[in-house]
């Protein structure tokens, strides 16, 4: 799903500003994503045509929306698309002090994602886990423990916690198979 942020904002301008405007756009985002997909799906918050977005606007839309859908364990995975350098910088400044991270990408004319990247920094242990999921394509905590845990003294519970945190941030996709959970990258390399 692709949502053009510029069209949701009052006036459809090149500048998205203010907490109140952000809350209005958030309500529209929640409404547009009310129908839950049956399978995991990125929801691209497309900032194409937006030159600047303020921290107050981004906090009330992007962060609250991401937290809302991930808290309800939605199959939607919010991704910031086509953010200008100024918008991407503002997002980085906004998430960095809280140890938060967002997924960004560019979308081509066909709506296909390219150049996935993170705004913010994962802690070193989460970064290792994120990179392992990216390398493996799909995995679970037991596999990571068997292959990487013993050398680092990491137990399966720690791998579970790391994977769950990454899924909670919307950076990896959680796949439930009964009581078991597997994880895959949000964007599969082709």
C-alpha positions in Angstrom: 0.0 0.0 0.0 1.3 3.5 -0.9 0.0 6.6 0.8 1.0 10.0 -0.5 1.6 12.1 2.6 1.4 15.4 0.7 -2.2 14.6 -0.4 -3.3 13.8 3.2 -2.1 17.1 4.6 -4.3 20.2 4.6 -3.4 22.2 1.5 -1.2 19.5 0.0 1.9 21.7 0.4 5.6 21.1 0.1 6.0 21.7 3.8 4.3 19.5 6.4 4.4 21.2 9.8 2.8 21.3 13.2 1.6 18.7 15.7 -2.1 19.5 15.1 -1.7 19.0 11.4 0.2 15.8 12.2 -2.6 14.4 14.3 -5.1 15.2 11.5 -2.9 13.3 9.0 -2.5 10.4 11.6 -6.3 10.0 11.7 -6.4 9.7 7.9 -3.6 7.2 8.0 -5.4 5.0 10.5 -8.6 5.2 8.5 -6.8 4.2 5.3 -5.2 1.2 7.0 -8.3 0.0 8.7 -8.6 -3.0 6.5 -6.0 -5.4 7.7 -4.1 -7.4 5.0 -4.0 -11.2 5.3 -0.3 -11.3 4.8 2.6 -9.0 5.9 2.7 -5.9 3.7 4.7 -2.7 3.7 2.7 0.5 3.9 4.7 3.2 2.2 4.3 6.6 3.7 5.4 8.4 0.5 6.9 11.8 1.0 7.3 12.5 -2.7 6.9 16.2 -3.4 7.4 17.1 0.3 10.5 19.3 0.7 10.4 19.8 4.5 8.5 18.1 7.4 8.9 19.4 10.9 9.8 17.2 13.9 6.4 17.9 15.5 4.6 16.8 12.3 6.7 13.6 12.0 6.4 12.7 15.6 2.6 12.9 15.5 2.2 11.1 12.2 5.1 8.7 11.4 6.2 7.7 14.9 2.7 7.4 16.3 1.4 5.6 13.3 4.3 3.1 13.3 3.9 2.5 17.0 0.1 2.1 16.7 0.2 -0.5 13.9 3.1 -2.4 15.3 1.5 -2.5 18.8 -1.6 -4.1 17.5 0.6 -6.7 15.7 -0.7 -5.6 12.4 0.4 -7.1 9.1 1.2 -3.5 8.0 4.9 -2.6 8.2 5.3 1.2 7.8 8.2 2.4 5.6 9.1 6.0 4.8 9.4 6.4 1.1 10.9 9.0 -1.2 11.9 11.3 1.7 13.9 14.3 0.7 17.3 14.8 2.3 15.8 17.4 4.7 12.9 15.1 5.7 15.3 12.1 6.2 17.7 14.3 8.3 14.7 15.5 10.4 13.6 11.9 11.0 17.2 10.9 12.0 17.4 13.7 14.5 14.0 12.8 15.8 14.7 9.1 16.5 18.4 9.2 17.5 18.0 10.5 21.1 15.5 7.7 21.8 17.4 4.8 20.3 14.6 4.5 17.8 14.9 3.4 14.1 12.8 3.7 11.0 13.0 2.0 7.6 13.4 4.3 4.6 13.5 3.5 0.9 13.0 5.0 -2.5 10.1 3.9 -4.8 10.5 3.7 -8.5 7.8 4.6 -11.0 6.3 1.1 -10.6 6.1 1.5 -6.8 9.0 -1.0 -6.3 11.2 -0.3 -3.3 14.9 0.4 -3.8 17.8 1.6 -1.6 16.4 0.4 1.8 18.2 2.1 4.7 17.7 2.9 8.3 17.1 6.3 10.0 18.6 6.1 13.4 21.0 3.5 14.8 20.4 0.1 16.2 22.3 -0.9 19.2 25.2 -3.3 18.3 23.4 -6.5 19.3 20.3 -5.6 17.4 22.4 -4.6 14.4 24.0 -8.0 14.4 20.6 -9.7 14.6 19.2 -7.4 11.8 22.2 -8.2 9.6 21.8 -11.9 10.2 18.1 -11.8 9.2 19.1 -9.9 6.0 21.8 -12.4 5.2 19.7 -15.5 5.9 16.5 -14.4 4.2 14.4 -16.2 6.9 15.3 -17.5 10.3 14.2 -18.0 13.9 15.8 -17.7 17.3 16.8 -21.4 17.5 18.7 -21.2 14.3 20.5 -18.1 15.3 21.4 -19.6 18.6 22.7 -22.8 17.1 24.8 -21.0 14.5 25.9 -17.8 16.4 24.9 -18.0 20.0 27.4 -20.3 21.5 30.4 -18.3 20.3 29.0 -15.2 21.9 27.3 -17.0 24.8 23.9 -15.8 23.7 20.9 -17.9 24.7 17.8 -18.5 22.6 15.7 -16.2 24.8 18.1 -13.3 23.9 17.7 -14.0 20.2 13.9 -14.2 20.6 14.0 -10.8 22.4 16.2 -9.2 19.7 14.0 -10.5 16.9 10.8 -9.4 18.6 12.3 -5.9 19.1 13.2 -5.7 15.4 9.7 -6.8 14.5 8.2 -4.3 16.9 10.1 -1.5 15.2 8.8 -2.8 11.8 12.3 -3.6 10.5 11.8 -7.3 10.0 8.6 -9.3 9.3 7.3 -11.7 11.9 5.7 -14.9 10.5 3.7 -17.0 13.0 3.6 -20.7 12.5 1.5 -21.9 15.3 3.4 -21.1 18.5 6.6 -20.7 16.6 7.8 -17.5 15.0 10.1 -17.0 12.1 11.4 -13.7 10.8 12.4 -12.4 7.4 13.6 -9.1 5.9 11.0 -6.5 5.2 12.5 -6.3 1.6 13.6 -9.5 0.0 16.5 -9.1 -2.4 15.7 -10.2 -5.9 
